[in-house]
Amino acid sequence: MAGRVEGLPRQERLDAFLPGGDRLDGARQPALGLDHKKQLVEVVDDALVGGNTGIYEGAIVKARAVIAAGTVLTGSTPVYDLVRGDVIRPTADRPLVVPEGAVVVPGARAVSAGRGPEWGLSLATPVIVKYRDSRTDTRTELEAWIR
């Protein structure tokens, strides 16, 4: 496993692929708005995390999820699920949870406040574009060989 892992409890086994340039951060200080509880990062077995990805405090990635290169997940950023028509948000008692088998890519959302529309601004946001299927498994098989 390449990448930088901070603040995580020692795991006996983490069967997820993390290429260089990734960042996983555990809680170093209380998370504001979450009852000042420490929030950890959890990446479950068989997840695939692309390069230059950030998975930060309060984010959980479930089994077989694919997090595309450049995606940033935090404990306060909503994830837009285009497949199920849902917005996944953390709550006061539950961290952000990326569902099992979700394929998450970096996306953008138009800024509708202030001068955002006039200036044509958008903000980065993670988007679920599909859930793993046989095509996804075929495409990620190369990563398994590299490991």
Secondary structure, 3 states (H helix, E strand, C coil): CCCEEECCCCCCCCCCECCCCCEEECCCCCCCCCCCCCCCCEECCCCEECCCCEECCCEEECCCCEECCCCEECCCCCEEECCCCEEECCECCECEEECCCEEEEEEEEECCCCCHHHHCCEEEEEEEEEECCHHHHHHHHHHHHHC
